[in-house]
Amino acid sequence: MSECLFHLAAAGFEAARRLPALPVDHRSHGLHGHSFLARVGADLPPGWASFPGAETGMLGDALRACVGELDYRDLNEHMALPTDENLARWVRNRLGVPGIVGVGIRSSQDQGVDLDVDDQVRVWRRFRFEAAHRLPNVPQGHQCGRMHGHGFEIRVHADQASAGRRTGVDGDRLAALWAPVGAELDHSCLNDIRGLENPTSELLSHWLWQRLKPELPALCGVTVQETATAGCHYDGYHYSIWKDQRFEGALRLAGAPAGDARRRLHGHSYLLRLYLTAPLDPVLGWTLDFGDVKSLFKPVYECLDHRRLDELADLSGADPASLTLWIRETAAPILPQLDRIDLSTRPGCGASLCWGPPGRAVPI
């Protein structure tokens, strides 16, 4: 198994743009604006940061300085065609940080692109529908066996097969393909839909894949977010579920220089996302019960929540990267299906630790 540790940063900027390659009557052909969000993941070399533990902060500083050149600007003055894809390439080329493995640009809450280390671009768009369901095969007394409902969020990912060309798969194309599928799902009981008699997140993602793939050969992933803290990503081969946990922790970074605020005792509200990959249970229709993941992880969670993190036993440092390594070692015996950990101190900023066979990647 390979292990990859990435530092993550995110930064927003406000900018206007025109996309002249689009039809004249398209809403994005003329001058308009967005609140953009840029994200980056980097495999930073040892010694790059000013001190161990400063990596995430310095990566964030570099990204903010980079996109600061675009903030409150007309993007067409910086590039001829400022699509999300071209913005991602612009950021990657100007960031000046070693080991970049991914750059993402979100032009709205519901769409964006991801550019990976192999120069592949994946376009994504998010959709939502409201539906009821129950899981008929769960043990008696399980809460999911009762009829209930969710506001499901779906993210459709597609390879940008026309890299370097002026057109390709875009958010409008994804929206047009989604429209009949979303109409069938919205305000329905999923159990009544053929093929969704047991509508777990995993089987829903598979059903969506089967519906969309024939019309969209470039489809490379379907993400189903069932609740605010849990969901499933399916790439046509593997199911990767996630479960979010939030905890409150105090720390100080002993390696920070005198006068640096991080050397003082301070704290964060952390977001921890656990990713797990396992075979699909043919009866239950899921890989793992989200509730079981939370229960099994509870002993580790209790070591983190409302604690002073830099005093944890066997912890090399209290920065996000060191904490992800500690969580992996501590949780591995009780959650052997775990194969990725994301830990953020603020939205989009932190560390991601991934391991296991290649080909199961969820976007950074």
C-alpha positions, 0 to 999 in steps of 0.5 A: 500500500502507498501512503500520500500525505497532502497539505490543503488550502483554500482561498476565495476571490471576487472577479468578473469574466466573459466567456466569448466562446459561448453562444451570444445568448448564453448567460455567461457570454457577457460580462458577469461575476462570481465569488470563486473559491480556489483549492490546492493540495500539495505533497510538500517536501521536507524542510519547505516550511519555516518550521514543522507544522507551518506547512498548512499556513504557508500553503494558504498564504501562498494561495491567497497571494496568488489569487489576490492578483485576480481579486476584484479584477476582470479575468479576461485581462489575465487570460483570453478565455477564463473558464474554470479549467483555465483558471485552475491551470493559471493558479497551478502555473503561478502558485510557485509551490512544489509538489502540487497534486491538485487544484480546484476552482469552484465558480459557484456553490454548485459547480467547478472543476478539479485539475489533478497531477496528471493534467486531467480535468474533471468537471462537477456539478451539484444537484439536490432532490427531496425524497423519502426512503426506508432500508428494508433489510436492516436489523429490526429496530434500526432507525433506517428501517422506518420510513423517513426522508432526506434532502439528498445532494448529488455531485456528478463528475465528468472527465473533461475529454476536450482538454486544450479545446474551447468547448467540452463537457460543462455544467450546462451539459451535466444539468441537461442530463440530470434534469429527467433523472432529478425529476424522477427522484424529487418528491418521491419515495425512492423505494417505489422506483424500479431498481431502488427497492433498497435505496442505500447511498451506495445503491443510489449512487450505482443506480445513478451511474447506470442512468447517466453513463450511457448518455455521458461516457465521460462520467467518472464519479457520482457522489451521494450526500445523504445527510450533512455528515455522511455520503458515498462516492462511486467511480464505477468500480469502488464505493468509498463512504465517508463519515464526518466528525467535529471536535474541539481541541486546544494546542500549541505548536512548540516548534513555532518561533518566539513571538509567533501566535501559534506558539501560544496555547490556542484552539480550533473547531476541527472537521474530520472526515473518515473515508472507508472502502469495503465490498458491498454487502449483497443483503444490506446494500451498503459497505458499512453502516454509518452509525457503526463507523461513528460508534467504532470510532468513538474511543478515538473521538473521545481522545480528541474532543475537548482535549489538549491535543499536543499532550496526546501520547505518541503524537509527534506534533499537533499540526493537521498532518501529524494529527492525521497520522496519529488518527490513522495509527490509533483507528486502524485496529478498529476501522480496518476499512479506513483508507483516507483521513481529511482534517481541517482547522478551517474550511478547506485548510488542513491535511489529507492522508490517503493510502491503499490501492490506486484507482479509488481516489476521491477528489481532493 
